[in-house]
Amino acid sequence: MLVVDTREQSALFLSKPPKGLLFVRDTLIAGDYSVKGFEDSIAIERKGLNDFYGSIGNGRERFKRELLRLKGYSWAALVIEATEEHVISANTMYSAMHPESIKGTLVSICIRYRLPIYFAKDRDAAQNWILRHLVKCFLLKRGGEL
């Protein structure tokens, strides 16, 4: 069963859940999506483009605390709903951050917090990636391999 954080704004899976998918809304310690029974060891944090820019800008300290919690998990990841090129371009509509600063932040997230980052071209791609990875994590965790 998939767990969707109650604080997740515009949550995936709610409007068109994949056939046979069971999910519940619950408050997660870290991340936006997890698997029932493994909420404290498997999680995925999802960010839209505006939210990501806000998280690495004015909300940086809060975001770092979230990433630090995720670092302690057996497996965690960050999904950004935008292409990598779009994120790095730092379109002035969203952010005044320099592209090199954004690149450095992305690398830092991967290395410091041991978080893979997936750039989803749209909501469907994000939803599919999250579901595939949470199912695999669940199977590995249940089998004692994670």
MDAnalysis code that builds the backbone (N, CA, C; Angstrom):
import MDAnalysis as mda
import numpy as np

u = mda.Universe.empty(438, n_residues=146, atom_resindex=np.repeat(np.arange(146), 3), trajectory=True)
u.add_TopologyAttr("name", ["N", "CA", "C"] * 146)
u.add_TopologyAttr("resid", np.arange(1, 147))
u.add_TopologyAttr("resname", ["MET", "LEU", "VAL", "VAL", "ASP", "THR", "ARG", "GLU", "GLN", "SER", "ALA", "LEU", "PHE", "LEU", "SER", "LYS", "PRO", "PRO", "LYS", "GLY", "LEU", "LEU", "PHE", "VAL", "ARG", "ASP", "THR", "LEU", "ILE", "ALA", "GLY", "ASP", "TYR", "SER", "VAL", "LYS", "GLY", "PHE", "GLU", "ASP", "SER", "ILE", "ALA", "ILE", "GLU", "ARG", "LYS", "GLY", "LEU", "ASN", "ASP", "PHE", "TYR", "GLY", "SER", "ILE", "GLY", "ASN", "GLY", "ARG", "GLU", "ARG", "PHE", "LYS", "ARG", "GLU", "LEU", "LEU", "ARG", "LEU", "LYS", "GLY", "TYR", "SER", "TRP", "ALA", "ALA", "LEU", "VAL", "ILE", "GLU", "ALA", "THR", "GLU", "GLU", "HIS", "VAL", "ILE", "SER", "ALA", "ASN", "THR", "MET", "TYR", "SER", "ALA", "MET", "HIS", "PRO", "GLU", "SER", "ILE", "LYS", "GLY", "THR", "LEU", "VAL", "SER", "ILE", "CYS", "ILE", "ARG", "TYR", "ARG", "LEU", "PRO", "ILE", "TYR", "PHE", "ALA", "LYS", "ASP", "ARG", "ASP", "ALA", "ALA", "GLN", "ASN", "TRP", "ILE", "LEU", "ARG", "HIS", "LEU", "VAL", "LYS", "CYS", "PHE", "LEU", "LEU", "LYS", "ARG", "GLY", "GLY", "GLU", "LEU"])
u.atoms.positions = np.array([
    [0.841, -1.172, 0.000],
    [0.000, 0.000, 0.000],
    [0.893, 1.244, 0.000],
    [0.561, 2.175, -0.851],
    [1.292, 3.424, -0.977],
    [0.793, 4.410, 0.075],
    [1.719, 5.160, 0.677],
    [1.366, 6.193, 1.652],
    [1.692, 7.545, 1.020],
    [0.701, 8.420, 1.001],
    [0.865, 9.776, 0.485],
    [0.768, 10.729, 1.667],
    [1.774, 11.561, 1.844],
    [1.796, 12.486, 2.973],
    [0.601, 13.435, 2.926],
    [0.024, 13.678, 4.084],
    [-1.149, 14.559, 4.170],
    [-0.810, 16.001, 3.806],
    [0.453, 16.375, 3.930],
    [0.862, 17.756, 3.610],
    [1.247, 17.925, 2.149],
    [1.252, 16.837, 1.392],
    [1.632, 16.897, -0.022],
    [0.575, 17.655, -0.806],
    [0.973, 18.816, -1.333],
    [0.059, 19.628, -2.124],
    [0.028, 19.089, -3.545],
    [-1.122, 19.097, -4.147],
    [-1.350, 18.539, -5.491],
    [-0.736, 17.141, -5.614],
    [-1.098, 16.290, -4.665],
    [-0.545, 14.935, -4.584],
    [-0.846, 14.120, -5.837],
    [0.121, 13.300, -6.196],
    [-0.048, 12.351, -7.289],
    [-0.951, 11.210, -6.823],
    [-1.418, 10.432, -7.744],
    [-2.199, 9.207, -7.506],
    [-3.637, 9.459, -7.079],
    [-3.975, 10.637, -6.607],
    [-5.310, 10.857, -6.068],
    [-6.364, 11.001, -7.158],
    [-6.055, 11.746, -8.200],
    [-7.053, 11.993, -9.235],
    [-7.196, 10.829, -10.207],
    [-6.086, 10.153, -10.504],
    [-6.172, 8.980, -11.385],
    [-5.192, 7.903, -10.935],
    [-5.571, 7.180, -9.868],
    [-4.672, 6.131, -9.363],
    [-4.591, 4.964, -10.355],
    [-3.418, 4.364, -10.485],
    [-3.298, 3.176, -11.344],
    [-4.235, 2.078, -10.857],
    [-4.733, 1.315, -11.778],
    [-5.674, 0.239, -11.458],
    [-5.079, -0.706, -10.418],
    [-5.830, -0.964, -9.364],
    [-5.407, -1.890, -8.325],
    [-4.516, -1.290, -7.255],
    [-4.163, -0.016, -7.397],
    [-3.293, 0.612, -6.403],
    [-4.091, 1.008, -5.169],
    [-3.606, 0.563, -4.034],
    [-4.197, 0.976, -2.770],
    [-3.291, 2.024, -2.152],
    [-3.882, 3.101, -1.677],
    [-3.085, 4.129, -1.029],
    [-3.866, 4.715, 0.129],
    [-3.116, 5.321, 1.030],
    [-3.693, 5.962, 2.198],
    [-2.984, 7.292, 2.388],
    [-3.702, 8.277, 2.895],
    [-3.089, 9.560, 3.253],
    [-2.718, 9.480, 4.721],
    [-1.477, 9.808, 5.029],
    [-1.001, 9.791, 6.406],
    [0.143, 10.799, 6.508],
    [0.463, 11.209, 7.723],
    [1.553, 12.147, 7.923],
    [2.866, 11.377, 7.994],
    [3.777, 11.699, 7.079],
    [5.086, 11.062, 7.040],
    [6.112, 11.928, 7.770],
    [7.084, 11.295, 8.397],
    [8.162, 12.015, 9.077],
    [9.011, 12.758, 8.054],
    [9.268, 12.115, 6.926],
    [10.051, 12.720, 5.851],
    [9.519, 12.219, 4.514],
    [9.647, 13.041, 3.498],
    [9.211, 12.644, 2.163],
    [7.725, 12.853, 1.959],
    [7.317, 12.625, 0.727],
    [5.920, 12.800, 0.333],
    [5.225, 11.483, 0.018],
    [6.020, 10.460, -0.317],
    [5.473, 9.152, -0.691],
    [6.295, 8.065, -0.024],
    [5.613, 7.014, 0.416],
    [6.296, 5.901, 1.055],
    [5.465, 4.643, 0.860],
    [5.858, 3.601, 1.585],
    [5.177, 2.314, 1.533],
    [4.722, 1.968, 2.938],
    [3.487, 1.533, 3.078],
    [2.927, 1.177, 4.385],
    [3.817, 0.135, 5.068],
    [4.151, 0.425, 6.313],
    [4.997, -0.467, 7.088],
    [6.468, -0.081, 7.053],
    [6.850, 0.717, 6.063],
    [8.246, 1.134, 5.923],
    [8.365, 2.653, 5.822],
    [7.439, 3.344, 6.443],
    [7.389, 4.804, 6.349],
    [8.632, 5.479, 6.922],
    [9.313, 4.802, 7.830],
    [10.505, 5.395, 8.447],
    [11.809, 4.943, 7.792],
    [11.709, 4.237, 6.645],
    [12.933, 3.778, 5.997],
    [12.917, 3.896, 4.469],
    [11.764, 4.174, 3.873],
    [11.651, 4.334, 2.422],
    [10.818, 5.584, 2.173],
    [11.335, 6.500, 1.349],
    [10.551, 7.707, 1.052],
    [11.039, 8.377, -0.221],
    [10.117, 9.074, -0.847],
    [10.432, 9.900, -2.006],
    [9.875, 11.292, -1.751],
    [10.732, 12.274, -1.926],
    [10.339, 13.677, -1.830],
    [10.064, 14.164, -3.246],
    [8.914, 14.792, -3.466],
    [8.561, 15.307, -4.794],
    [8.495, 16.821, -4.745],
    [9.054, 17.456, -5.763],
    [9.030, 18.909, -5.856],
    [8.593, 19.336, -7.256],
    [7.645, 20.257, -7.304],
    [7.378, 20.949, -8.551],
    [8.477, 21.977, -8.741],
    [8.547, 22.584, -9.903],
    [9.633, 23.515, -10.192],
    [9.634, 24.712, -9.245],
    [8.486, 25.356, -9.060],
    [8.411, 26.501, -8.139],
    [8.814, 26.098, -6.734],
    [8.304, 24.961, -6.288],
    [8.596, 24.470, -4.942],
    [10.085, 24.163, -4.787],
    [10.689, 23.565, -5.820],
    [12.118, 23.269, -5.752],
    [12.927, 24.552, -5.618],
    [12.633, 25.539, -6.457],
    [13.358, 26.812, -6.368],
    [13.174, 27.453, -4.998],
    [11.958, 27.412, -4.458],
    [11.731, 27.955, -3.125],
    [12.504, 27.200, -2.061],
    [12.607, 25.883, -2.243],
    [13.306, 25.041, -1.267],
    [14.814, 25.264, -1.267],
    [15.376, 25.633, -2.412],
    [16.820, 25.870, -2.447],
    [17.130, 27.362, -2.327],
    [16.096, 28.153, -2.210],
    [16.261, 29.593, -2.013],
    [15.931, 29.957, -0.582],
    [14.798, 30.623, -0.399],
    [14.390, 31.085, 0.940],
    [14.117, 29.946, 1.919],
    [13.693, 28.789, 1.420],
    [13.381, 27.662, 2.302],
    [14.514, 26.674, 2.460],
    [15.721, 27.105, 2.166],
    [16.884, 26.210, 2.133],
    [17.141, 25.489, 3.462],
    [17.075, 26.177, 4.575],
    [17.374, 25.543, 5.872],
    [16.351, 24.461, 6.206],
    [15.080, 24.728, 5.968],
    [14.047, 23.722, 6.201],
    [14.260, 22.523, 5.278],
    [14.584, 22.792, 4.009],
    [14.816, 21.730, 3.026],
    [16.027, 20.881, 3.423],
    [17.085, 21.508, 3.921],
    [18.259, 20.766, 4.370],
    [17.910, 19.828, 5.524],
    [17.050, 20.279, 6.419],
    [16.619, 19.400, 7.530],
    [15.841, 18.198, 6.982],
    [15.009, 18.426, 5.986],
    [14.256, 17.336, 5.352],
    [15.215, 16.351, 4.679],
    [16.173, 16.869, 3.953],
    [17.148, 16.009, 3.281],
    [17.983, 15.217, 4.276],
    [18.315, 15.821, 5.391],
    [19.082, 15.135, 6.435],
    [18.277, 13.969, 7.014],
    [16.972, 14.164, 7.211],
    [16.126, 13.051, 7.686],
    [16.120, 11.925, 6.651],
    [16.001, 12.283, 5.370],
    [15.960, 11.272, 4.311],
    [17.279, 10.518, 4.192],
    [18.374, 11.177, 4.491],
    [19.694, 10.543, 4.410],
    [19.783, 9.313, 5.319],
    [19.048, 9.326, 6.411],
    [19.065, 8.206, 7.340],
    [18.187, 7.033, 6.930],
    [17.470, 7.148, 5.835],
    [16.573, 6.082, 5.384],
    [17.348, 4.999, 4.629],
    [16.772, 3.808, 4.567],
    [17.361, 2.726, 3.774],
    [17.435, 3.131, 2.305],
    [16.390, 3.784, 1.827],
    [16.369, 4.282, 0.462],
    [15.447, 5.490, 0.389],
    [15.923, 6.527, -0.266],
    [15.127, 7.730, -0.485],
    [15.572, 8.365, -1.788],
    [14.719, 9.200, -2.346],
    [15.031, 9.879, -3.603],
    [14.289, 11.205, -3.660],
    [14.715, 12.021, -4.609],
    [14.073, 13.301, -4.880],
    [13.588, 13.284, -6.321],
    [12.319, 13.599, -6.516],
    [11.739, 13.715, -7.851],
    [11.390, 15.179, -8.073],
    [11.881, 15.726, -9.172],
    [11.559, 17.101, -9.539],
    [10.736, 17.057, -10.816],
    [9.568, 17.675, -10.773],
    [8.685, 17.676, -11.938],
    [9.095, 18.758, -12.926],
    [10.165, 18.494, -13.628],
    [10.675, 19.357, -14.697],
    [11.880, 18.645, -15.296],
    [12.215, 19.000, -16.509],
    [13.424, 18.428, -17.095],
    [14.636, 19.058, -16.419],
    [15.748, 18.366, -16.465],
    [16.969, 18.899, -15.870],
    [17.351, 20.231, -16.526],
    [17.207, 20.305, -17.824],
    [17.539, 21.536, -18.547],
    [16.678, 22.704, -18.070],
    [15.406, 22.435, -17.843],
    [14.495, 23.488, -17.383],
    [14.851, 23.930, -15.962],
    [15.184, 22.990, -15.113],
    [15.569, 23.324, -13.741],
    [16.829, 24.189, -13.742],
    [17.817, 23.785, -14.515],
    [19.100, 24.491, -14.523],
    [19.012, 25.853, -15.211],
    [18.118, 25.992, -16.149],
    [18.039, 27.262, -16.884],
    [17.650, 28.427, -15.990],
    [17.090, 28.129, -14.817],
    [16.725, 29.167, -13.844],
    [15.916, 30.277, -14.498],
    [14.894, 29.877, -15.192],
    [14.000, 30.823, -15.834],
    [13.625, 31.922, -14.850],
    [13.783, 33.159, -15.233],
    [13.550, 34.282, -14.320],
    [12.105, 34.379, -13.846],
    [11.206, 33.654, -14.485],
    [9.831, 33.599, -13.987],
    [9.789, 32.959, -12.603],
    [10.707, 32.042, -12.354],
    [10.698, 31.269, -11.126],
    [11.794, 31.671, -10.138],
    [12.954, 32.000, -10.643],
    [14.088, 32.170, -9.744],
    [15.140, 33.080, -10.360],
    [15.841, 33.797, -9.500],
    [16.951, 34.632, -9.952],
    [18.284, 33.917, -9.736],
    [18.234, 32.646, -9.337],
    [19.464, 31.899, -9.076],
    [20.234, 31.656, -10.374],
    [21.531, 31.723, -10.272],
    [22.402, 31.479, -11.417],
    [22.390, 29.980, -11.732],
    [22.411, 29.607, -13.018],
    [22.412, 28.184, -13.387],
    [23.536, 27.385, -12.732],
    [24.724, 27.965, -12.580],
    [25.832, 27.234, -11.948],
    [25.547, 26.957, -10.472],
    [24.848, 27.874, -9.826],
    [24.469, 27.680, -8.429],
    [23.461, 26.532, -8.313],
    [22.538, 26.473, -9.245],
    [21.547, 25.387, -9.244],
    [22.234, 24.049, -9.504],
    [23.153, 24.006, -10.464],
    [23.904, 22.770, -10.736],
    [24.645, 22.311, -9.487],
    [25.303, 23.245, -8.816],
    [26.041, 22.912, -7.603],
    [25.134, 22.374, -6.517],
    [23.958, 22.957, -6.384],
    [23.003, 22.491, -5.380],
    [22.531, 21.082, -5.693],
    [22.259, 20.795, -6.955],
    [21.820, 19.448, -7.349],
    [22.908, 18.409, -7.051],
    [24.145, 18.738, -7.380],
    [25.256, 17.820, -7.104],
    [25.402, 17.619, -5.599],
    [25.284, 18.695, -4.851],
    [25.399, 18.617, -3.395],
    [24.320, 17.723, -2.800],
    [23.107, 17.839, -3.295],
    [22.009, 16.988, -2.801],
    [22.348, 15.521, -3.039],
    [22.831, 15.205, -4.227],
    [23.172, 13.812, -4.555],
    [24.281, 13.275, -3.660],
    [25.306, 14.068, -3.463],
    [26.489, 13.580, -2.741],
    [26.331, 13.680, -1.231],
    [25.966, 14.847, -0.730],
    [25.841, 15.027, 0.724],
    [24.759, 14.168, 1.348],
    [23.635, 14.071, 0.660],
    [22.481, 13.386, 1.252],
    [22.235, 12.018, 0.644],
    [23.097, 11.638, -0.305],
    [22.991, 10.325, -0.950],
    [21.613, 10.101, -1.564],
    [21.111, 11.125, -2.215],
    [19.786, 11.054, -2.820],
    [19.872, 11.083, -4.339],
    [19.389, 10.045, -4.987],
    [19.267, 10.143, -6.441],
    [18.186, 11.172, -6.774],
    [18.377, 11.865, -7.875],
    [17.391, 12.842, -8.332],
    [16.855, 12.382, -9.678],
    [15.543, 12.349, -9.786],
    [14.898, 12.020, -11.057],
    [14.174, 13.262, -11.545],
    [14.450, 13.643, -12.785],
    [13.783, 14.781, -13.403],
    [12.650, 14.234, -14.256],
    [11.432, 14.477, -13.818],
    [10.248, 13.966, -14.516],
    [9.728, 15.036, -15.454],
    [9.549, 14.674, -16.711],
    [9.103, 15.664, -17.686],
    [7.677, 16.140, -17.427],
    [6.879, 15.326, -16.703],
    [5.511, 15.717, -16.382],
    [5.001, 14.876, -15.202],
    [3.776, 15.147, -14.795],
    [3.200, 14.437, -13.637],
    [3.085, 12.940, -13.869],
    [2.703, 12.535, -15.065],
    [2.590, 11.104, -15.358],
    [3.939, 10.400, -15.216],
    [4.989, 11.030, -15.718],
    [6.326, 10.440, -15.600],
    [6.734, 10.352, -14.131],
    [6.436, 11.388, -13.357],
    [6.751, 11.370, -11.922],
    [5.986, 10.254, -11.225],
    [4.710, 10.153, -11.516],
    [3.875, 9.128, -10.891],
    [4.380, 7.732, -11.227],
    [4.695, 7.477, -12.480],
    [5.172, 6.157, -12.893],
    [6.507, 5.810, -12.229],
    [7.424, 6.787, -12.185],
    [8.739, 6.553, -11.575],
    [8.598, 6.262, -10.090],
    [7.796, 7.052, -9.412],
    [7.583, 6.864, -7.972],
    [6.992, 5.493, -7.698],
    [5.972, 5.120, -8.433],
    [5.323, 3.827, -8.211],
    [6.295, 2.670, -8.451],
    [7.027, 2.702, -9.557],
    [7.987, 1.613, -9.857],
    [9.036, 1.480, -8.756],
    [9.560, 2.601, -8.306],
    [10.617, 2.551, -7.305],
    [10.101, 2.149, -5.928],
    [8.927, 2.593, -5.568],
    [8.391, 2.194, -4.260],
    [8.026, 0.717, -4.236],
    [7.501, 0.208, -5.329],
    [7.187, -1.226, -5.398],
    [8.472, -2.044, -5.273],
    [9.514, -1.663, -6.008],
    [10.782, -2.402, -5.940],
    [11.393, -2.308, -4.544],
    [11.356, -1.121, -3.954],
    [11.889, -0.958, -2.590],
    [11.125, -1.831, -1.599],
    [9.818, -1.859, -1.728],
    [9.003, -2.692, -0.845],
    [9.413, -4.152, -0.960],
    [9.544, -4.640, -2.186],
    [9.915, -6.047, -2.387],
    [11.298, -6.353, -1.820],
    [12.249, -5.465, -2.047],
    [13.597, -5.671, -1.514],
    [13.619, -5.575, 0.016],
    [12.895, -4.638, 0.560],
    [12.854, -4.460, 2.029],
    [12.197, -5.671, 2.681],
    [11.081, -6.099, 2.111],
    [10.366, -7.261, 2.640],
    [11.225, -8.520, 2.584],
    [12.065, -8.625, 1.531],
    [12.946, -9.782, 1.388],
    [14.256, -9.653, 2.141],
    [14.425, -8.559, 2.876],
    [15.637, -8.370, 3.665],
    [16.847, -7.917, 2.872],
    [16.640, -7.467, 1.637],
    [17.765, -7.043, 0.808],
    [18.025, -5.545, 0.868],
    [17.167, -4.820, 1.523],
    [17.355, -3.359, 1.616],
    [17.339, -2.936, 3.056],
])
